[in-house]
Amino acid sequence: MAGGRSSARSNSSRSETVGEHCRPATAGDLEDIANLAAVLVEESADAKGGRIWSSREARPAPHLDSYQALLDRADARLVVGMIDDVVVGFGAAEVEELRTGDRLGVISDLYVEPRARAIGVGEAIIDALVAFCRDQNCVGIDALALPGARETKNFFEGHGFSARALIMHRSL
């Protein structure tokens, strides 16, 4: 789930910022990532669809353990977005094997602090996750945006994503 949109840039501009703003996460980043993940869940829980998302799709607490497990997997990538060596965002992608044997990339997490949005950090994160999925020979990439999260939807659409399914829900 993405937590905000960054400004659109040309492909050449984005490729120049990837090295400056994004790198693979390390164990030393896990506390920062866990803190950002807690903010993501808190911000999203009250949004339309957020209550179920936060208890179903969001990575389970304790976040440190959840993200450590990603670091240990060859079929997953955890990255951090940075400004002046300060972690201001993160993203995670995992590879799922489909019944056909094809591989599907799933962006399970993408969050950038509000003060760091619209300056290229989100673009650097998503570019790194897309590159990972491409290197893993995925046939495509899924990502989730909550209903009404127009900035998130626009962010993903600006990077070539389009809706392939809608999840309908009825509260009881």
C-alpha positions as CSV (number, residue, x, y, z in Angstrom):
1,M,0.0,0.0,0.0
2,A,1.4,3.4,-0.9
3,G,1.3,6.3,1.4
4,G,1.4,9.1,-0.9
5,R,2.4,10.3,-4.4
6,S,5.6,11.9,-5.4
7,S,5.8,14.3,-8.4
8,A,6.0,12.8,-11.8
9,R,9.3,13.0,-13.5
10,S,10.7,11.9,-16.8
11,N,12.3,8.4,-17.0
12,S,15.7,9.9,-17.4
13,S,15.3,12.1,-14.3
14,R,14.0,9.1,-12.3
15,S,16.9,6.9,-13.3
16,E,19.3,9.6,-12.2
17,T,17.7,9.8,-8.7
18,V,17.6,6.1,-7.9
19,G,21.2,5.9,-6.6
20,E,20.8,9.1,-4.7
21,H,17.5,8.4,-3.0
22,C,17.1,4.6,-2.7
23,R,19.1,1.6,-1.7
24,P,18.5,-2.0,-0.5
25,A,17.6,-2.1,3.2
26,T,20.0,-3.5,5.8
27,A,19.4,-4.8,9.3
28,G,20.5,-1.4,10.5
29,D,17.4,0.1,8.8
30,L,14.8,-2.1,10.4
31,E,14.0,0.2,13.3
32,D,13.4,3.1,10.9
33,I,11.3,0.9,8.6
34,A,9.2,-0.5,11.5
35,N,8.5,3.1,12.7
36,L,7.4,4.1,9.2
37,A,5.3,1.0,8.9
38,A,3.5,1.9,12.2
39,V,2.8,5.4,10.8
40,L,1.5,3.8,7.5
41,V,-0.9,1.6,9.4
42,E,-2.0,4.4,11.7
43,E,-2.6,6.8,8.7
44,S,-4.5,4.1,6.7
45,A,-6.6,2.5,9.4
46,D,-9.2,5.3,9.3
47,A,-9.4,5.5,5.5
48,K,-12.1,3.8,3.6
49,G,-11.2,0.1,3.5
50,G,-8.4,0.8,6.0
51,R,-9.7,-1.1,9.0
52,I,-9.8,-4.4,7.1
53,W,-6.6,-3.6,5.2
54,S,-4.8,-2.9,8.5
55,S,-5.9,-6.2,10.0
56,R,-5.6,-8.4,6.9
57,E,-3.1,-7.1,4.3
58,A,-0.8,-4.9,6.4
59,R,2.3,-6.6,7.6
60,P,1.8,-8.0,11.1
61,A,3.4,-6.6,14.3
62,P,6.0,-6.8,15.6
63,H,7.2,-5.0,12.5
64,L,10.9,-5.6,13.2
65,D,10.4,-9.4,12.9
66,S,8.2,-9.0,9.8
67,Y,10.7,-6.9,7.9
68,Q,13.7,-9.0,9.2
69,A,12.1,-12.0,7.6
70,L,12.0,-10.1,4.2
71,L,15.7,-9.4,4.4
72,D,16.4,-13.1,4.7
73,R,14.4,-14.1,1.6
74,A,15.8,-14.3,-1.9
75,D,12.3,-13.8,-3.4
76,A,11.7,-10.5,-1.6
77,R,13.3,-7.0,-1.7
78,L,13.1,-4.4,1.0
79,V,14.5,-0.9,0.1
80,V,14.7,2.4,1.8
81,G,14.3,5.9,0.4
82,M,16.6,8.5,1.8
83,I,17.3,12.2,1.9
84,D,20.8,13.2,3.2
85,D,21.3,9.7,4.6
86,V,18.1,9.8,6.6
87,V,15.5,7.1,5.9
88,V,12.2,8.8,4.9
89,G,10.5,6.0,3.1
90,F,10.6,2.3,2.3
91,G,9.1,-0.3,0.0
92,A,8.8,-4.0,-0.1
93,A,8.2,-6.4,-3.0
94,E,7.6,-10.2,-2.8
95,V,7.5,-12.7,-5.6
96,E,4.5,-15.2,-5.7
97,E,4.5,-18.2,-7.9
98,L,1.2,-18.6,-9.8
99,R,-0.5,-21.9,-10.5
100,T,0.8,-21.6,-14.1
101,G,4.4,-21.5,-12.9
102,D,4.6,-17.8,-13.8
103,R,5.9,-15.4,-11.2
104,L,4.0,-12.3,-10.0
105,G,5.6,-9.4,-8.1
106,V,3.6,-7.9,-5.3
107,I,4.4,-4.6,-3.8
108,S,3.2,-5.1,-0.3
109,D,4.5,-1.9,1.2
110,L,5.4,1.5,-0.1
111,Y,5.4,4.5,2.2
112,V,7.1,7.9,2.1
113,E,6.9,10.5,4.9
114,P,4.6,13.4,3.9
115,R,7.6,15.9,4.1
116,A,9.5,13.8,1.6
117,R,6.8,13.4,-1.0
118,A,6.9,15.0,-4.5
119,I,10.7,15.2,-4.6
120,G,11.5,11.8,-6.2
121,V,11.9,9.5,-3.2
122,G,8.7,7.5,-4.0
123,E,9.8,7.2,-7.7
124,A,13.2,5.9,-6.7
125,I,11.6,3.3,-4.4
126,I,9.1,2.1,-7.0
127,D,11.8,2.0,-9.7
128,A,13.9,-0.2,-7.5
129,L,11.0,-2.6,-6.7
130,V,10.1,-2.8,-10.4
131,A,13.7,-3.6,-11.3
132,F,13.8,-6.3,-8.7
133,C,10.6,-7.9,-10.1
134,R,11.9,-7.6,-13.6
135,D,15.1,-9.4,-12.5
136,Q,13.0,-12.1,-10.9
137,N,11.3,-12.7,-14.3
138,C,7.9,-11.7,-13.0
139,V,5.1,-11.5,-15.6
140,G,3.7,-8.4,-13.8
141,I,3.4,-6.5,-10.6
142,D,0.4,-6.0,-8.3
143,A,0.1,-3.2,-5.7
144,L,-2.8,-2.2,-3.6
145,A,-4.4,1.3,-3.2
146,L,-7.3,1.9,-0.9
147,P,-10.5,3.3,-2.3
148,G,-10.5,7.1,-2.3
149,A,-6.7,7.2,-2.1
150,R,-6.5,9.2,-5.4
151,E,-2.8,10.3,-4.9
152,T,-1.8,6.7,-4.4
153,K,-3.8,5.5,-7.4
154,N,-2.3,8.4,-9.5
155,F,1.2,7.5,-8.3
156,F,0.9,3.9,-9.4
157,E,-0.8,4.8,-12.7
158,G,2.0,7.3,-13.4
159,H,4.4,4.3,-13.2
160,G,2.5,2.1,-15.7
161,F,0.1,0.3,-13.3
162,S,-3.6,-0.1,-14.1
163,A,-6.5,-1.7,-12.2
164,R,-6.9,-5.5,-12.9
165,A,-9.5,-6.2,-10.2
166,L,-11.7,-4.5,-7.6
167,I,-12.4,-6.0,-4.2
168,M,-16.0,-5.6,-3.2
169,H,-16.8,-5.6,0.6
170,R,-19.9,-5.5,2.7
171,S,-19.6,-4.7,6.4
172,L,-21.9,-6.6,8.7
